[in-house]
């Protein structure tokens, strides 16, 4: 299979980059934490109880197929190779913790806009993930999946506290909404700390590329709600939508200021990134993401033409260790990954070879 066909067939819906505000917003996600009422939460459950949860969810899927979501696959972690599990993490479809959970599983719909993790921190983690700023539609998808599962499962619930979850910070709605943002303008103009700090004052937390505990790479940040107890689900995602819209405004203003005040320096940095990515023979993951961030900024500002603006979204996934090993169909050590990553990026960037200054 050619590289282009492989990538097209392996794309998740959020990677397509065609959503609203897509020059800044990479994806929108809504996640719901749920636990079965009659089984201890995963941290306290026995191996037998965890396996019981997995089998119950599998039996429900086999009987009902979660009709609102279309065709759905059931994948058990124990039946997947290490590379396949890592690839699912790379695509943000499962968490790193689930990848190592012997009794874990995931349900995926056809375009991978919905994933339902089984036996992660909670018995069920229902996730909807879409391109651009689409928190409202992500909520609709997650709610459909939640309703379908609730028809066959009794969830742990308290009339005062709402849904009961392993982590107290998720009690209530059990909902985490998040938006993945590309913020090179704010980073390069040294405004990032101030803007994200302001967001923190209204109950929004900023994290790195892979959420809690991860570092920012390639000027990509996730912002999410901190409060789950009290506000309704609609209030949660609408509040985050307002904060995201304000950050987008600041980012776009910062980009234009850089373009007006430092045009030569900006253009030089963008084209240096293009040159390195198009020609490098060895490149680390961190360096690749920093250079891809600069290249995407140049594309969005019209400084570079002929390169697909979705390149950042695609290579956020396909340049990662799990997918590199799937693409090249073999285990790769660290040095081999750096060589293979450079080869992959060269092929993708140079496939049209039509870049030019506007």
C-alpha contacts under 8 A as a table, 3 or more apart, distances in Angstrom:
res1	aa1	res2	aa2	distance
1	X	5	X	6.45
1	X	6	X	6.30
2	X	5	X	5.38
2	X	6	X	6.16
3	X	6	X	5.06
3	X	7	X	6.17
3	X	327	X	7.99
4	X	7	X	5.26
4	X	8	X	6.17
5	X	8	X	5.10
5	X	9	X	6.07
6	X	9	X	5.27
6	X	10	X	6.09
6	X	327	X	7.87
7	X	10	X	5.06
7	X	11	X	6.07
8	X	11	X	5.52
11	X	15	X	6.21
11	X	16	X	7.24
11	X	111	X	7.99
11	X	314	X	7.86
12	X	15	X	5.49
12	X	16	X	7.26
12	X	91	X	7.39
12	X	111	X	5.78
12	X	112	X	5.30
12	X	113	X	6.85
13	X	16	X	5.76
13	X	111	X	5.51
13	X	112	X	6.14
13	X	113	X	5.60
13	X	129	X	7.64
13	X	130	X	6.20
13	X	131	X	6.79
14	X	17	X	6.44
14	X	26	X	7.55
14	X	27	X	5.89
14	X	113	X	6.89
14	X	129	X	6.07
14	X	130	X	4.42
14	X	131	X	4.07
14	X	132	X	7.70
15	X	26	X	7.75
15	X	27	X	7.88
15	X	131	X	6.49
15	X	310	X	7.70
15	X	313	X	5.35
15	X	314	X	6.07
16	X	131	X	6.64
16	X	310	X	6.81
16	X	313	X	7.37
16	X	314	X	7.86
17	X	22	X	6.15
17	X	26	X	6.46
17	X	27	X	7.82
17	X	131	X	5.33
17	X	132	X	6.49
17	X	310	X	5.81
17	X	313	X	6.80
18	X	22	X	6.36
18	X	131	X	6.23
18	X	132	X	6.69
19	X	22	X	5.55
19	X	130	X	7.69
19	X	131	X	4.84
19	X	132	X	3.92
19	X	133	X	6.40
19	X	134	X	7.20
20	X	25	X	7.79
20	X	131	X	7.76
20	X	132	X	4.89
20	X	133	X	5.29
20	X	134	X	7.05
21	X	24	X	5.97
21	X	25	X	5.71
21	X	132	X	5.77
21	X	133	X	6.06
21	X	248	X	7.98
22	X	25	X	4.84
22	X	26	X	6.07
22	X	131	X	7.50
22	X	132	X	4.89
22	X	133	X	7.35
23	X	26	X	7.78
23	X	182	X	7.96
23	X	300	X	6.40
24	X	181	X	5.66
24	X	182	X	5.14
24	X	183	X	6.85
24	X	248	X	6.44
24	X	251	X	7.66
25	X	28	X	7.76
25	X	131	X	7.69
25	X	132	X	4.91
25	X	133	X	6.03
25	X	179	X	7.07
25	X	180	X	5.94
25	X	181	X	4.62
25	X	182	X	6.29
25	X	248	X	7.86
26	X	131	X	5.91
26	X	132	X	5.24
26	X	133	X	7.82
26	X	179	X	7.64
26	X	180	X	5.37
26	X	181	X	5.72
26	X	182	X	6.85
26	X	313	X	6.94
27	X	129	X	6.78
27	X	130	X	5.52
27	X	131	X	4.28
27	X	132	X	4.71
27	X	133	X	6.45
27	X	134	X	7.79
27	X	179	X	5.85
27	X	180	X	5.19
27	X	181	X	7.47
28	X	129	X	5.75
28	X	130	X	5.37
28	X	131	X	6.22
28	X	132	X	6.16
28	X	133	X	5.65
28	X	134	X	5.73
28	X	135	X	5.60
28	X	138	X	6.94
28	X	177	X	7.65
28	X	178	X	5.92
28	X	179	X	4.53
28	X	180	X	6.39
29	X	127	X	6.90
29	X	128	X	5.54
29	X	129	X	4.47
29	X	130	X	6.53
29	X	135	X	6.59
29	X	138	X	6.11
29	X	177	X	5.65
29	X	178	X	5.15
29	X	179	X	6.25
30	X	127	X	5.71
30	X	128	X	5.36
30	X	129	X	6.78
30	X	135	X	6.96
30	X	138	X	5.75
30	X	139	X	5.75
30	X	142	X	6.63
30	X	175	X	6.97
30	X	176	X	5.83
30	X	177	X	4.36
30	X	178	X	6.43
31	X	125	X	6.54
31	X	126	X	5.40
31	X	127	X	4.29
31	X	128	X	6.48
31	X	142	X	7.01
31	X	174	X	7.95
31	X	175	X	5.58
31	X	176	X	5.14
31	X	177	X	6.24
32	X	124	X	8.00
32	X	125	X	5.62
32	X	126	X	4.99
32	X	127	X	6.48
32	X	142	X	7.25
32	X	146	X	7.86
32	X	173	X	7.61
32	X	174	X	5.26
32	X	175	X	4.57
32	X	176	X	6.56
33	X	122	X	6.30
33	X	123	X	7.88
33	X	124	X	5.96
33	X	125	X	4.74
33	X	126	X	6.53
33	X	165	X	6.66
33	X	170	X	7.34
33	X	174	X	4.82
33	X	175	X	6.47
34	X	122	X	6.28
34	X	123	X	6.25
34	X	124	X	5.05
34	X	125	X	6.33
34	X	126	X	7.89
34	X	155	X	6.44
34	X	156	X	7.28
34	X	163	X	6.87
34	X	164	X	7.34
34	X	165	X	6.62
34	X	174	X	6.91
35	X	41	X	6.70
35	X	122	X	5.84
35	X	123	X	4.82
35	X	124	X	6.06
35	X	155	X	5.44
35	X	156	X	5.50
35	X	164	X	7.10
35	X	165	X	6.63
36	X	39	X	5.90
36	X	40	X	8.00
36	X	41	X	7.91
36	X	123	X	6.66
36	X	153	X	6.76
36	X	154	X	5.87
36	X	155	X	4.56
36	X	156	X	5.53
37	X	40	X	7.94
37	X	154	X	5.74
37	X	155	X	4.89
37	X	156	X	4.06
37	X	157	X	7.41
38	X	156	X	7.78
39	X	45	X	7.21
39	X	49	X	6.87
39	X	53	X	8.00
40	X	43	X	7.87
40	X	44	X	5.78
40	X	45	X	5.04
40	X	49	X	7.85
41	X	44	X	5.61
41	X	45	X	5.86
41	X	122	X	6.28
41	X	123	X	6.64
41	X	165	X	7.81
41	X	166	X	6.39
42	X	45	X	4.98
42	X	46	X	8.00
42	X	50	X	6.78
42	X	119	X	6.17
42	X	120	X	7.21
42	X	121	X	6.28
42	X	122	X	5.97
42	X	123	X	6.30
42	X	166	X	7.86
43	X	121	X	7.18
43	X	166	X	7.65
45	X	48	X	7.96
45	X	49	X	5.75
45	X	50	X	6.27
46	X	49	X	5.10
46	X	50	X	6.25
47	X	50	X	5.13
47	X	51	X	6.17
47	X	103	X	7.55
48	X	51	X	5.12
48	X	52	X	6.14
49	X	52	X	4.84
49	X	53	X	6.34
50	X	53	X	5.14
50	X	54	X	6.41
50	X	103	X	6.12
50	X	119	X	6.71
51	X	54	X	5.05
51	X	55	X	6.14
51	X	103	X	5.76
52	X	55	X	5.12
52	X	56	X	6.04
53	X	56	X	5.16
53	X	57	X	6.26
53	X	118	X	7.72
53	X	119	X	7.46
53	X	123	X	7.11
54	X	57	X	5.32
54	X	58	X	6.11
54	X	103	X	6.91
54	X	104	X	7.02
54	X	105	X	6.93
54	X	118	X	6.47
54	X	119	X	7.31
55	X	58	X	4.93
55	X	59	X	5.97
56	X	59	X	5.13
56	X	60	X	6.17
57	X	60	X	5.08
57	X	61	X	6.13
57	X	118	X	7.91
58	X	61	X	5.03
58	X	62	X	6.10
58	X	74	X	7.10
59	X	62	X	5.08
59	X	63	X	6.19
60	X	63	X	5.22
60	X	64	X	5.97
60	X	65	X	7.44
60	X	152	X	7.02
61	X	64	X	5.33
61	X	65	X	4.62
61	X	66	X	6.22
61	X	74	X	7.84
62	X	65	X	5.65
64	X	67	X	6.64
65	X	70	X	7.88
65	X	71	X	7.29
65	X	72	X	6.62
66	X	69	X	5.92
66	X	70	X	7.15
66	X	72	X	7.26
66	X	145	X	7.20
66	X	148	X	6.06
66	X	149	X	7.60
67	X	70	X	5.46
67	X	71	X	7.60
67	X	148	X	7.93
68	X	144	X	6.64
68	X	145	X	7.25
68	X	148	X	7.54
69	X	72	X	7.04
69	X	109	X	6.21
69	X	114	X	7.81
69	X	141	X	8.00
69	X	144	X	7.77
69	X	145	X	7.10
70	X	109	X	6.56
70	X	110	X	7.11
71	X	109	X	5.67
71	X	110	X	5.66
72	X	107	X	6.40
72	X	108	X	5.34
72	X	109	X	4.19
72	X	110	X	6.12
73	X	107	X	5.50
73	X	108	X	5.19
73	X	109	X	6.32
73	X	110	X	7.70
74	X	105	X	7.10
74	X	106	X	5.93
74	X	107	X	4.64
74	X	108	X	6.70
75	X	79	X	7.51
75	X	80	X	7.66
75	X	105	X	5.46
75	X	106	X	5.33
75	X	107	X	6.38
76	X	79	X	5.49
76	X	80	X	6.83
76	X	103	X	7.55
76	X	104	X	6.15
76	X	105	X	4.18
76	X	106	X	6.58
77	X	80	X	5.38
77	X	85	X	6.98
77	X	98	X	7.82
77	X	99	X	6.48
77	X	100	X	7.66
77	X	101	X	6.96
77	X	102	X	6.38
77	X	103	X	7.01
77	X	104	X	5.43
77	X	105	X	5.26
77	X	106	X	7.72
78	X	81	X	7.96
78	X	102	X	5.62
78	X	103	X	7.05
78	X	104	X	7.49
80	X	84	X	6.03
80	X	85	X	6.30
81	X	84	X	5.18
81	X	85	X	6.34
82	X	85	X	5.23
82	X	86	X	6.14
83	X	86	X	5.04
83	X	87	X	6.06
83	X	322	X	5.03
83	X	323	X	7.38
83	X	325	X	6.63
83	X	326	X	6.80
84	X	87	X	4.97
84	X	88	X	6.40
84	X	322	X	6.76
84	X	323	X	7.91
84	X	326	X	7.42
85	X	88	X	5.19
85	X	89	X	6.53
85	X	99	X	5.52
85	X	322	X	7.69
86	X	89	X	5.02
86	X	90	X	6.19
86	X	96	X	7.72
86	X	99	X	6.88
86	X	321	X	7.62
86	X	322	X	4.73
86	X	323	X	7.62
87	X	90	X	4.86
87	X	91	X	6.31
87	X	320	X	7.99
87	X	321	X	7.77
87	X	322	X	4.38
87	X	323	X	5.15
87	X	326	X	7.86
88	X	91	X	5.16
88	X	92	X	6.41
88	X	93	X	5.40
88	X	94	X	5.81
89	X	92	X	5.01
89	X	93	X	5.90
89	X	94	X	5.08
89	X	95	X	5.66
89	X	96	X	5.99
89	X	99	X	7.31
90	X	93	X	7.68
90	X	316	X	7.94
90	X	317	X	5.36
90	X	318	X	7.86
90	X	320	X	6.45
90	X	322	X	6.72
90	X	323	X	7.33
91	X	94	X	7.80
91	X	317	X	5.69
92	X	95	X	6.90
92	X	210	X	7.53
93	X	112	X	7.61
93	X	115	X	6.06
94	X	98	X	6.40
94	X	99	X	7.07
94	X	106	X	7.45
94	X	115	X	7.55
94	X	117	X	6.61
95	X	98	X	5.30
95	X	99	X	6.54
95	X	120	X	7.91
96	X	99	X	5.17
96	X	100	X	6.95
97	X	100	X	5.60
97	X	101	X	6.56
97	X	120	X	6.66
98	X	101	X	4.91
98	X	104	X	6.04
98	X	105	X	7.73
98	X	117	X	7.52
98	X	119	X	7.29
98	X	120	X	5.16
99	X	104	X	7.58
100	X	104	X	7.98
101	X	104	X	5.00
101	X	119	X	7.49
101	X	120	X	7.24
103	X	119	X	6.76
104	X	117	X	7.41
104	X	118	X	5.38
104	X	119	X	5.09
104	X	120	X	6.68
105	X	117	X	6.02
105	X	118	X	4.99
105	X	119	X	7.12
106	X	115	X	6.49
106	X	116	X	5.36
106	X	117	X	4.49
106	X	118	X	5.80
107	X	115	X	5.45
107	X	116	X	4.91
107	X	117	X	6.61
108	X	112	X	5.58
108	X	113	X	7.87
108	X	114	X	5.98
108	X	115	X	4.66
108	X	116	X	6.69
109	X	112	X	5.08
109	X	113	X	6.74
109	X	114	X	5.76
109	X	115	X	6.81
110	X	113	X	7.81
111	X	114	X	7.88
112	X	115	X	6.47
112	X	129	X	7.91
113	X	128	X	5.50
113	X	129	X	4.98
113	X	130	X	6.06
114	X	126	X	7.44
114	X	127	X	5.56
114	X	128	X	4.45
114	X	129	X	6.33
114	X	141	X	7.22
114	X	142	X	7.18
115	X	126	X	6.20
115	X	127	X	5.23
115	X	128	X	6.57
116	X	124	X	6.57
116	X	125	X	5.52
116	X	126	X	4.42
116	X	127	X	5.97
117	X	120	X	6.36
117	X	123	X	7.85
117	X	124	X	5.56
117	X	125	X	4.92
117	X	126	X	6.44
117	X	127	X	7.98
118	X	122	X	7.62
118	X	123	X	5.45
118	X	124	X	4.86
118	X	125	X	6.68
119	X	122	X	5.83
119	X	123	X	4.40
119	X	124	X	6.23
120	X	123	X	6.25
120	X	124	X	7.01
120	X	125	X	7.18
121	X	166	X	6.57
122	X	125	X	6.51
122	X	165	X	6.55
122	X	166	X	6.02
126	X	142	X	6.30
126	X	145	X	7.17
126	X	146	X	7.03
127	X	142	X	6.01
128	X	138	X	5.20
128	X	139	X	7.14
128	X	141	X	6.03
128	X	142	X	5.26
129	X	138	X	6.17
130	X	133	X	8.00
130	X	134	X	6.59
130	X	138	X	6.39
131	X	134	X	7.08
133	X	179	X	7.24
133	X	241	X	7.72
134	X	137	X	5.46
134	X	138	X	6.16
135	X	138	X	4.95
135	X	139	X	6.03
135	X	177	X	7.42
135	X	179	X	7.99
135	X	237	X	6.20
135	X	238	X	7.75
135	X	241	X	6.92
136	X	139	X	5.19
136	X	140	X	6.40
136	X	237	X	7.06
136	X	238	X	7.71
137	X	140	X	4.96
137	X	141	X	6.32
138	X	141	X	5.21
138	X	142	X	6.19
139	X	142	X	5.12
139	X	143	X	5.92
139	X	237	X	7.78
140	X	143	X	5.14
140	X	144	X	6.20
141	X	144	X	5.17
141	X	145	X	6.45
142	X	145	X	5.21
142	X	146	X	6.11
143	X	146	X	4.88
143	X	147	X	6.06
144	X	147	X	5.20
144	X	148	X	6.23
145	X	148	X	5.09
145	X	149	X	6.27
146	X	149	X	5.28
146	X	150	X	5.96
147	X	150	X	5.01
147	X	151	X	6.29
148	X	151	X	5.46
148	X	152	X	7.44
149	X	152	X	5.59
149	X	153	X	6.03
150	X	153	X	4.91
150	X	154	X	6.37
150	X	155	X	7.08
155	X	163	X	7.50
156	X	163	X	6.05
156	X	164	X	5.54
156	X	165	X	7.96
157	X	161	X	7.54
157	X	162	X	5.43
157	X	163	X	4.54
157	X	164	X	5.57
158	X	161	X	5.23
158	X	162	X	4.96
158	X	163	X	6.41
158	X	164	X	6.97
159	X	162	X	5.67
161	X	164	X	7.23
161	X	171	X	6.64
161	X	172	X	5.36
161	X	229	X	7.18
162	X	171	X	6.63
162	X	172	X	4.28
162	X	173	X	6.31
162	X	229	X	7.74
163	X	171	X	5.71
163	X	172	X	5.07
163	X	173	X	5.99
163	X	174	X	6.01
164	X	168	X	7.99
164	X	170	X	7.82
164	X	171	X	5.25
164	X	172	X	6.91
164	X	174	X	7.54
165	X	168	X	6.44
165	X	170	X	6.06
165	X	171	X	5.49
165	X	174	X	6.96
166	X	170	X	7.77
167	X	170	X	5.76
167	X	171	X	7.22
168	X	171	X	5.32
169	X	226	X	7.68
169	X	227	X	7.27
169	X	228	X	6.91
170	X	173	X	7.21
170	X	174	X	4.75
170	X	175	X	6.73
170	X	176	X	7.75
170	X	227	X	7.82
170	X	228	X	5.68
170	X	229	X	7.49
171	X	174	X	5.38
171	X	228	X	6.28
171	X	229	X	5.99
172	X	175	X	7.91
172	X	228	X	5.45
172	X	229	X	4.22
172	X	230	X	6.87
173	X	228	X	5.49
173	X	229	X	6.29
173	X	232	X	6.94
173	X	233	X	6.44
174	X	228	X	6.20
175	X	228	X	6.12
175	X	233	X	6.95
176	X	224	X	6.60
176	X	225	X	6.13
176	X	226	X	7.80
176	X	228	X	7.39
177	X	224	X	5.47
177	X	225	X	6.06
177	X	236	X	7.35
177	X	237	X	6.03
177	X	240	X	7.36
178	X	222	X	6.28
178	X	223	X	5.37
178	X	224	X	4.16
178	X	225	X	6.96
178	X	240	X	7.57
179	X	222	X	5.47
179	X	223	X	5.43
179	X	224	X	6.60
179	X	244	X	7.26
180	X	209	X	7.61
180	X	220	X	6.81
180	X	221	X	5.64
180	X	222	X	4.38
180	X	223	X	6.64
181	X	220	X	5.55
181	X	221	X	5.28
181	X	222	X	6.19
181	X	223	X	7.81
182	X	218	X	7.88
182	X	219	X	5.77
182	X	220	X	4.60
182	X	221	X	6.61
182	X	293	X	7.69
183	X	186	X	5.65
183	X	187	X	6.30
183	X	192	X	7.91
183	X	219	X	5.41
183	X	220	X	6.26
183	X	221	X	7.46
183	X	251	X	6.18
184	X	187	X	4.95
184	X	188	X	5.85
184	X	219	X	5.45
184	X	251	X	7.75
184	X	255	X	7.91
184	X	293	X	6.88
184	X	294	X	7.35
184	X	297	X	7.12
185	X	188	X	5.36
185	X	189	X	6.12
185	X	251	X	5.56
185	X	252	X	7.23
185	X	254	X	5.02
185	X	255	X	4.70
185	X	258	X	7.34
186	X	189	X	5.25
186	X	190	X	6.02
186	X	191	X	4.93
186	X	192	X	4.83
186	X	250	X	7.44
186	X	251	X	5.58
186	X	254	X	5.83
186	X	255	X	7.62
187	X	190	X	5.21
187	X	191	X	6.25
187	X	192	X	5.21
187	X	219	X	6.94
188	X	191	X	7.84
189	X	192	X	7.80
189	X	254	X	6.86
189	X	258	X	7.40
190	X	193	X	7.36
191	X	194	X	5.52
191	X	195	X	6.29
192	X	195	X	5.29
192	X	196	X	6.02
193	X	196	X	5.37
193	X	197	X	5.69
194	X	197	X	5.01
194	X	198	X	6.21
195	X	198	X	5.25
195	X	199	X	6.52
195	X	247	X	7.00
195	X	250	X	7.84
196	X	199	X	4.98
196	X	200	X	6.33
196	X	205	X	7.95
196	X	206	X	6.74
196	X	247	X	7.97
197	X	200	X	5.05
197	X	201	X	6.77
198	X	201	X	5.34
198	X	202	X	7.28
199	X	202	X	5.57
199	X	203	X	6.99
199	X	204	X	5.46
199	X	205	X	7.14
199	X	243	X	6.66
200	X	203	X	5.41
200	X	204	X	4.78
200	X	205	X	5.41
200	X	206	X	7.59
201	X	204	X	7.17
203	X	225	X	6.11
203	X	226	X	5.45
203	X	227	X	6.70
204	X	223	X	6.38
204	X	224	X	5.48
204	X	225	X	4.77
204	X	226	X	5.74
204	X	240	X	7.20
204	X	243	X	7.90
205	X	223	X	5.48
205	X	224	X	5.48
205	X	225	X	6.41
205	X	226	X	6.40
206	X	221	X	6.48
206	X	222	X	5.57
206	X	223	X	4.35
206	X	224	X	6.63
207	X	210	X	7.76
207	X	211	X	5.33
207	X	212	X	6.00
207	X	213	X	7.43
207	X	214	X	6.68
207	X	215	X	6.92
207	X	216	X	6.87
207	X	221	X	5.74
207	X	222	X	5.11
207	X	223	X	6.28
208	X	211	X	5.31
208	X	212	X	7.15
208	X	213	X	7.52
208	X	214	X	4.88
208	X	215	X	4.37
208	X	216	X	3.88
208	X	217	X	6.86
208	X	220	X	6.76
208	X	221	X	4.91
208	X	222	X	5.85
209	X	214	X	6.46
209	X	215	X	6.60
209	X	216	X	5.51
209	X	217	X	6.32
209	X	220	X	5.85
209	X	221	X	5.60
209	X	222	X	6.29
210	X	213	X	7.81
210	X	214	X	5.50
210	X	215	X	7.70
210	X	222	X	7.86
211	X	214	X	5.68
211	X	222	X	6.32
216	X	219	X	6.25
216	X	220	X	5.88
216	X	221	X	5.89
217	X	220	X	5.73
217	X	221	X	7.84
217	X	286	X	6.69
217	X	289	X	6.40
217	X	290	X	6.90
218	X	286	X	7.44
218	X	289	X	4.52
218	X	290	X	4.27
218	X	291	X	7.46
218	X	292	X	7.09
218	X	293	X	5.28
219	X	290	X	7.20
219	X	293	X	6.62
223	X	244	X	7.85
224	X	240	X	6.92
225	X	228	X	7.59
225	X	236	X	6.92
225	X	240	X	6.51
227	X	230	X	7.68
227	X	231	X	7.76
227	X	236	X	7.95
228	X	231	X	6.74
228	X	236	X	7.64
231	X	235	X	5.81
231	X	236	X	6.32
232	X	235	X	5.14
232	X	236	X	6.26
233	X	236	X	5.06
233	X	237	X	6.43
234	X	237	X	5.52
234	X	238	X	6.02
235	X	238	X	5.24
235	X	239	X	5.91
236	X	239	X	5.33
236	X	240	X	6.38
237	X	240	X	5.10
237	X	241	X	6.02
238	X	241	X	4.89
238	X	242	X	6.32
239	X	242	X	5.28
239	X	243	X	6.53
240	X	243	X	5.10
240	X	244	X	6.05
241	X	244	X	5.08
241	X	245	X	6.10
242	X	245	X	5.14
242	X	246	X	6.38
243	X	246	X	5.17
243	X	247	X	6.33
244	X	247	X	5.09
244	X	248	X	6.10
245	X	248	X	5.03
245	X	249	X	6.31
246	X	249	X	5.12
246	X	250	X	6.45
247	X	250	X	5.12
247	X	251	X	6.12
248	X	251	X	5.04
248	X	252	X	6.15
249	X	252	X	5.31
249	X	253	X	6.20
250	X	253	X	5.13
250	X	254	X	6.10
251	X	254	X	5.06
251	X	255	X	6.27
252	X	255	X	5.14
252	X	256	X	6.39
253	X	256	X	5.25
253	X	257	X	6.21
254	X	257	X	5.07
254	X	258	X	6.22
255	X	258	X	5.19
255	X	259	X	6.21
255	X	301	X	7.89
256	X	259	X	4.97
256	X	260	X	6.13
257	X	260	X	5.12
257	X	261	X	5.88
257	X	262	X	7.95
258	X	261	X	5.28
258	X	262	X	5.29
258	X	263	X	6.73
258	X	266	X	7.03
259	X	262	X	5.72
259	X	263	X	4.78
259	X	266	X	6.78
260	X	263	X	5.91
262	X	265	X	5.47
262	X	266	X	5.99
263	X	266	X	5.19
263	X	267	X	5.98
264	X	267	X	5.12
264	X	268	X	5.97
265	X	268	X	5.10
265	X	269	X	6.23
266	X	269	X	5.25
266	X	270	X	6.20
267	X	270	X	5.12
267	X	271	X	6.11
267	X	298	X	7.39
267	X	303	X	6.89
268	X	271	X	5.31
268	X	272	X	5.99
269	X	272	X	5.13
269	X	273	X	6.24
269	X	294	X	7.09
270	X	273	X	5.20
270	X	274	X	6.37
270	X	294	X	5.30
270	X	295	X	5.46
270	X	297	X	7.43
270	X	298	X	5.52
270	X	303	X	7.95
271	X	274	X	4.84
271	X	275	X	6.05
271	X	295	X	7.41
271	X	298	X	7.89
271	X	304	X	7.97
272	X	275	X	5.07
272	X	276	X	6.20
273	X	276	X	5.28
273	X	277	X	6.09
273	X	291	X	4.95
273	X	292	X	7.14
273	X	294	X	6.25
273	X	295	X	5.94
274	X	277	X	5.27
274	X	278	X	5.96
274	X	291	X	7.52
274	X	295	X	5.91
275	X	278	X	5.23
275	X	279	X	6.13
276	X	279	X	5.30
276	X	280	X	5.26
276	X	291	X	7.90
277	X	280	X	5.70
277	X	288	X	7.42
277	X	291	X	7.08
277	X	292	X	7.73
277	X	342	X	7.29
277	X	345	X	6.47
277	X	346	X	6.36
277	X	349	X	7.60
278	X	345	X	7.00
278	X	346	X	4.79
278	X	349	X	6.03
278	X	350	X	6.47
279	X	346	X	6.30
280	X	283	X	6.68
280	X	342	X	5.89
280	X	343	X	7.95
280	X	346	X	7.50
281	X	339	X	5.96
281	X	342	X	5.31
281	X	343	X	6.60
282	X	338	X	5.20
282	X	339	X	4.56
282	X	340	X	7.76
282	X	341	X	7.41
282	X	342	X	5.36
283	X	287	X	6.48
283	X	288	X	6.27
283	X	338	X	4.93
283	X	339	X	6.55
283	X	341	X	6.55
283	X	342	X	5.42
284	X	287	X	5.32
284	X	288	X	6.03
284	X	338	X	5.20
284	X	341	X	7.62
285	X	288	X	5.12
285	X	289	X	6.29
285	X	319	X	7.05
285	X	320	X	6.87
285	X	338	X	7.38
285	X	341	X	7.86
286	X	289	X	5.36
286	X	290	X	6.40
287	X	290	X	5.21
287	X	291	X	6.19
288	X	291	X	5.23
288	X	292	X	5.97
289	X	292	X	4.97
289	X	293	X	6.05
289	X	316	X	7.20
290	X	293	X	5.17
290	X	294	X	6.58
291	X	294	X	5.16
291	X	295	X	6.20
292	X	295	X	4.93
292	X	296	X	6.01
292	X	311	X	7.83
292	X	312	X	5.94
293	X	296	X	5.25
293	X	297	X	6.25
293	X	312	X	6.93
294	X	297	X	5.10
294	X	298	X	6.29
295	X	298	X	5.06
295	X	299	X	6.28
296	X	299	X	5.01
296	X	300	X	6.14
296	X	309	X	6.20
296	X	311	X	7.42
296	X	312	X	6.39
297	X	300	X	5.12
297	X	301	X	6.14
298	X	301	X	5.20
298	X	302	X	6.17
298	X	303	X	4.99
298	X	304	X	5.63
299	X	302	X	5.18
299	X	303	X	5.90
299	X	304	X	4.94
299	X	305	X	6.40
299	X	307	X	7.25
299	X	309	X	6.19
300	X	303	X	7.69
300	X	309	X	7.18
301	X	304	X	7.87
302	X	305	X	6.63
302	X	357	X	7.97
302	X	358	X	6.37
303	X	356	X	7.84
303	X	357	X	5.60
303	X	358	X	5.78
304	X	307	X	7.21
304	X	355	X	5.96
304	X	356	X	5.52
304	X	357	X	5.40
304	X	358	X	6.60
305	X	354	X	7.10
305	X	355	X	4.90
305	X	356	X	5.24
305	X	357	X	6.60
305	X	358	X	6.79
306	X	352	X	7.08
306	X	353	X	7.21
306	X	354	X	4.73
306	X	355	X	4.52
306	X	356	X	6.88
307	X	311	X	7.69
307	X	349	X	6.74
307	X	352	X	7.46
307	X	353	X	7.94
307	X	354	X	7.16
307	X	355	X	6.13
308	X	311	X	5.73
309	X	312	X	7.04
310	X	313	X	5.36
310	X	314	X	6.29
311	X	314	X	5.14
311	X	315	X	5.98
312	X	315	X	5.29
312	X	316	X	5.86
313	X	316	X	5.28
313	X	317	X	7.09
314	X	317	X	5.71
314	X	318	X	6.15
315	X	318	X	4.79
315	X	319	X	5.13
315	X	320	X	7.76
315	X	345	X	7.69
316	X	319	X	6.28
316	X	320	X	7.01
317	X	320	X	5.60
317	X	323	X	7.02
318	X	323	X	5.19
318	X	324	X	6.24
319	X	323	X	6.73
319	X	324	X	6.01
319	X	341	X	5.58
319	X	344	X	7.45
319	X	345	X	7.64
320	X	323	X	5.76
320	X	324	X	6.09
320	X	341	X	7.98
321	X	324	X	5.18
321	X	325	X	6.32
321	X	337	X	6.76
322	X	325	X	5.52
322	X	326	X	6.55
323	X	326	X	4.87
323	X	327	X	5.97
324	X	327	X	5.12
324	X	328	X	6.07
324	X	337	X	6.94
324	X	340	X	7.06
324	X	341	X	6.86
325	X	328	X	5.27
325	X	329	X	5.49
325	X	330	X	5.40
325	X	331	X	5.64
325	X	332	X	6.22
325	X	337	X	7.95
326	X	329	X	4.77
326	X	330	X	6.86
328	X	340	X	7.83
332	X	335	X	7.81
332	X	336	X	5.38
332	X	337	X	5.66
333	X	336	X	5.27
333	X	337	X	6.11
334	X	337	X	5.14
334	X	338	X	6.44
335	X	338	X	5.23
335	X	339	X	6.48
336	X	339	X	5.12
336	X	340	X	6.02
337	X	340	X	4.99
337	X	341	X	5.77
338	X	341	X	5.13
338	X	342	X	6.31
339	X	342	X	5.30
339	X	343	X	6.36
340	X	343	X	5.00
340	X	344	X	6.11
341	X	344	X	5.13
341	X	345	X	6.18
342	X	345	X	5.21
342	X	346	X	6.12
343	X	346	X	5.18
343	X	347	X	6.25
344	X	347	X	5.22
344	X	348	X	6.32
345	X	348	X	5.19
345	X	349	X	6.04
346	X	349	X	5.29
346	X	350	X	5.77
347	X	350	X	5.37
347	X	351	X	5.78
348	X	351	X	5.48
349	X	352	X	7.20
349	X	353	X	7.16
350	X	353	X	4.66
